[in-house]
Amino acid sequence: MTNHMTNPNIQKLETYGSGSYLASDVTVLLDIVDKASVADVPVSQKEALIQSGQRHYSDMLTLEQAPTAIHEQLYQQALEQGTTRTATDIANLAYRLHHTFQQTANDKCPLVLVSLVRAGLPVGVLLQRALTDKDSSYAVPSVHYGISIIRDRGLDSVALQMILDAYPNSPIIFVDGWTGKGAIYQELARSLEVFSDPSHPYFANIFHQGKDVIPLLTLADPAGVAWLAASEEDWLIPSGLLNSTVSGLISRSLYTEPQSGLHRSVFYDNLVQVDHSLAFIDHIDTARRALSTPPQYLQTFKQPRYQTAALINTLAAEYNISNRNRIKPTIAEATRAILRRDPECILLATAEHPDTVLLRHLCAQRNINIMVLGAKILPYQAITLIKQRVTDRS
């Protein structure tokens, strides 16, 4: 590896932590604040504040509790079910990145993976492990950072600038876990507009795949917005079932005005005993190294296809929802919404799908209405509709 001492900007980045991951896995560019300094708002109150527009979701947290025994058990099942698939997906993504960047990336100008905190972190760490695996057919010099992106407020511009200053000649790839409606893609595109003029000094760092191509990589892309994804299916990604305990014990990020520094986060040191973050990475990484099938060459997309935009519009009209943030598609989002928000009902494609066991269990536990709508909601297996707490403001 290169001598980082020659670049003071990299030394500055290295003063940040990596959550419960290894320092070689990722550097998370977030200001970690004390739990005591954050307003812990109960879910129902939070919902009313968010929907009435009094508070933005990124200004408050409902502090996370340890997952229940059944939740843990279902995560373990999902992990058993999904290990080979996750490992294969990571190998395929790494193989495509290797082919795209092997000519341009080197130790001096590594490929920069920028994971969107939090769902992107486990995927970014797995990719970083794969790209630095010298025994594989897809090694490429890379570094990995985690930065915050917040709906309506964009990417943490301070964090992105720190990375650009440290790696002025490196291409950047943004990594997320999955896409739901494509809202985060749009947020990312909006945040990167400032670089979109070809005369911008950092144009080539961001738009290396073409003038309008947002280089977003995801494990699953049902919305059809990613530049590169392992598949477009909505499946039970194991890391989608847990929150901080599979994402380096980092909380959802809290917004900070750019002039005041980086976005903030809480480190859940109280959940160390139940943390799966590193165990998950080691488990999938071991499986990836043991794969016998050669990696596949994945296709990339220059433009978003917005495959599910019409479906979201139909649901919004049918359920009289003007605020699209109340529609949470994909198994992962639907499950998280039950754990973190106040759901009205759950829409399922099939009643007995093995990938929705946890979701159905949580609905039974909390008396949440389930509606089975069949192929109508495909490619999504599940969609949570958040309860209307106040009159919708579009």
N, C-alpha and C positions, 0 to 999 in steps of 0.2 A: 504493500500500500504506500501511497505517497506520504511524505512528511507534512503533516498538517501544521507544523510549527511555522511553515513559511506563509501561511494564510491566517492572519489574525482573526478574520471573520469566522473561520471554522472553529478556532479556539473559543470564540464567543458563543457559538452554537453549542459547543461541548459542555458549557456550564449548565445546560438544562438536563433534566433527568429522562428516564425511560419508563416511568411507571414501574410495574413489576416485571417488565421485560428486561433482557440483558442490554447493556449499553451498546453492544455490537448489533443488536436487533433494530434499534430505533432510537432517535432522540425526539422527545415530544416537546414541541415549542409552545408551552402553556405556562402561565404563572400559576403555580400550585398554591392555593390559599387554604387557610385553616377552616375546617368544617364549622367551627363555632361562629365564623364571620359571615356565613351564608344563611339567608332566610330559608328555613325548612318549612315548606308550605304543603299542607295536606292536599291530596289529589283533587277533591271536590272543590275546594277553595281555589286551587290553582286553575282548574278548568274555567271557573266563572271569571277569574281575573284575565285569563288569556282571551276568552271569547268576547268579553266586553271591551277588549282593547285597553284595559287599564294597565296591564303589565304584559310585557313580551315574555314568551316562554324562556328566553335565554337570560332573564333577570332573576330567576328563582329556581330552586331545586326542591324536589321531594327526596330527601336523603335516602339512599338505598339500604335495604335490609338484606340479610343473607337469604339466598333462595331456600325455599322449603325442601323437605326431603323428597317429596314427589317431583318437584321441579328439577332437583339434582338428578334423580333417577331418569327422568325423561331426557335430560341433557345427555346422560351417559348412553342411553339408547340411541339418540340421534347421532352421537359420535360413532358408535359401533356401525350403525347403518350408513353413515356418510363419510367414513374415513377414506375409503379408496376413491370415492368420487372427488372429495376435496383435494386429495393428494394429486390425482390425475389432472384436475382443473388447474392447480398451481403449476404443475410441470408444463402443461400446454401453454399457459400464459407466459411462463418464463421462456419457453422455447420461441414463442413469437417475439418477445422483447429482445431476445438474443439475436434473432435474425434481423430485426429492424435496427438495432443499435450497435451490432458488433463492429461495424466499420468506424463509427463515430465516438463511441464511449471508450475511455481509457482511464488509467489510474489518476491522471491529472484532471480529466474532465469526465467523471463518472456519470452514469445515468442517475438522476435524482428521483427517487420514489417519494411522493408526498401523500401520505395517507390522510384521509379526512376523518378526524376524530369524531366518534369512536368506532363506528362499524367498520371503517376501513383499516383500523390498526391490525387486527389479527391477519387479514389478507396481505397487508403490506409487509408484515414481519415474515410471513411464510414465503412471500416472493423474494424478500431480501435474502433469506436463508437459501432459497433455490438458486438465485443469481450468483451467490458467492460460493456455491458448491462446485469446487474445482473438478470433482469426479463426474460431473454431469455433462450432457451435450449442449448445455445452454448457459454456461457461466458468462457473465458480463460484469465489468466493474460497476458497482452501484452503491449508493448510500441511501439511507431511509430516514425520513422525518415525518412527524405527525403534526398536523396543524388543524385548527378549528374552522369549521364552516357553520354558519347559522342562518337558517331560513329567514328571509327578509333583510338580513343584515350582512350577508356575504361571507367571503373568505377572510380570514385574519390577514389583513394586508401588511401588518407589521412583520408577522412571521414569514410571509412569502418573500418580503423584501430582504429579510435576513438571509434567506436561502439563496436568493439571486446574487446578493453581495458576496456570498461565500463561494458560489459556483457560477461565475459569470459566463462560462462557456459550455455549461451542461444543459442537456435537454431534461425537462421535468415531465413526469407522468403523475397524474392524480389518481389515487387508489381509493375505492369505496367497496363496501361489502356487496351491496346489491342495489338495484334501482327499484323504486316503487311506482310513483307516478312520473318521475323525471323532474321533480321539484328541485332537488339538490343539483342536478345537472344544469338547470336554468340559473340557479343561484351562482354556480361556478362560472358559467358562461358570462353572466352579468359582471362578476368580479374581475374577469380576465379581459373584458372589453378594453380597458385602459392600455393593454399591451398589443391591441390588434392592428395598430398602424405599422406597416412593414418598416417604417423608419424608427420605430421605438427601439431603444438600445437593448431591450430584453425580448423583443418580438420572437426571435429564433429560439429562445429558451422555452417558450410556451407553445408557439404555433409551428413547431418543427414538422408536423404532419400535414401542413397546409394552412392557407390563410384563415380559414374559418373552422378548422378542426380543433375541438376542445379535447385534449388527450386524457380522457377519463377511462380508467380500466376498472371493471368490476368482476366479481366472481359470477354473479347472475344478473341478467339485464332484461327482465320482463318488459320494462317500459320501452326498450329499444332506443336508448339514447347514448349508450357508451361507445367510445371509439373501439375498444377491445373488451370482449367479455368471454368467459369460458362457455357460457350457454345463455339462453334467453328463458330458461325455465324457472318457475317459482318452486323451489324445492327446500327441504328442511336443512339449510346450512347450519351445522351444529353451533357455530359461533353466534348465530342469530338468536339463539334461545336464551342466552345469558346477557347480562349487561356489563357492569364493571368487572365482574369476576372472570371474564374471558377477554377483557380489553385493557389489561394492565392496571386494573384497580383505579382507573381514572373515571371521574364523573362526566356526565354530559357537560359541555363547555358553557361558560357564562360570558356574556358579551362585555367587552371593554371598548370604550371609544379609542380609535387609533392613536390619538395624541397621548393617551394614558398608558399605552403599552399593549402587551399581548392579551388575548382572551384568557380567562381564568378557568380553573378547574379545581376540584377537590380530589385529594388522594384518599381512597377509602382504606386507611390503615387498619380499621376495625374488621375488615373482611379478609385479611391475610390468610387466615386459617382455611377459608373456603375458596381461595383463588385458584382458578384453573388456567390462567393465562399462559404460563410457560409450559405447563403439562400438555395443553392443547397443541401448542406450537411443536413441541418435541414429538408428540404422538403423530401428528400429520406429516411432519418432516421426515420421520423415520419411515413412514409408509411411502412417502414420495421416493425416498432413496431405494426402496425395495421394489418399486414398480418394474414389471417386466415388459410392459407394452411401450413401444417407442412413442415419444410425444407427437401430438398432432399439430399441424400448422393451422392456426386459427385465422379467420377472416377479420379484417378491420373495416370500420365504417367511417366515411368522411363526414356524413351528415346524420343527425338523429332521425330515426324513422317514426318516433312517437307512436309505437304500435298500439298502445292502449289508451290514447287520448280520447277516442270516440267512446270507448267503454266508460271511462271516468265521467265524461259529459252525460252519457245516458243515465248513469247511477245518480249523478248530482240532480238531474231533472226529476228522476223518478222518486227520489227521497227528499226532494225540495231542499237541497243543500247548496247554498250560494258560496259558502266558505269551503273551498276544496281541502283545506288542511284538516277537515273533519273526516276525510276519506283516507283510510290507511290500508293500502293494498299490500300484498305478499304475506306469506306465513310469518316471516320475521317481524314485519311491522305490525301485523294484526296481533301477534302475541305480545310484543312490547307495549302496544297501546292498551291491552287489557291490564298489564302489570303497572303501567305508569299513568294512564289516563282514565276517563270515565266513559266506558263504551255504552252505546245504545243497543247495538246488535251486531252479530257476526254473520257475514255471508260466506257460505262455503260452496265449492264446486261439487264436492261429493260428501256424503254423510260419514263415510268410514275411512277416509284416506289416512294411511299410516303416518303421513307427515303432519297431520293436524291433531294428533292425540293430545298434546299439551294444551293446545288451544281449546279443544272440546272439554278437557278436564277443568280448565280455568273457568270456562263458561258455566259448567255445572256447579262449580264451587260458588260462583258469584251470581247465580241465577240470571245469566245473560242470555237473551233470546238468540237462537241460531236459526238461520234460514238457508236451506239448501237450494241453490239456484241452477245447478248443473252447468253445462258448457257455456252458458251465458256470460259467466265472469272469467272464463279462461282468457289468457294464460295464467291468471291468478288462481291459486287454490283457495285463498282466503282473503277477505277484506273486512276490516273493522270499521264500523261507522261510529264516530264519537258522538256522545249525547249532546244535544243542543242545550246549553246552559243559559244562553241569552239569545235575543234575536240576532240572527246572522247579519254580519256586516260584510258585504262582499269586498 
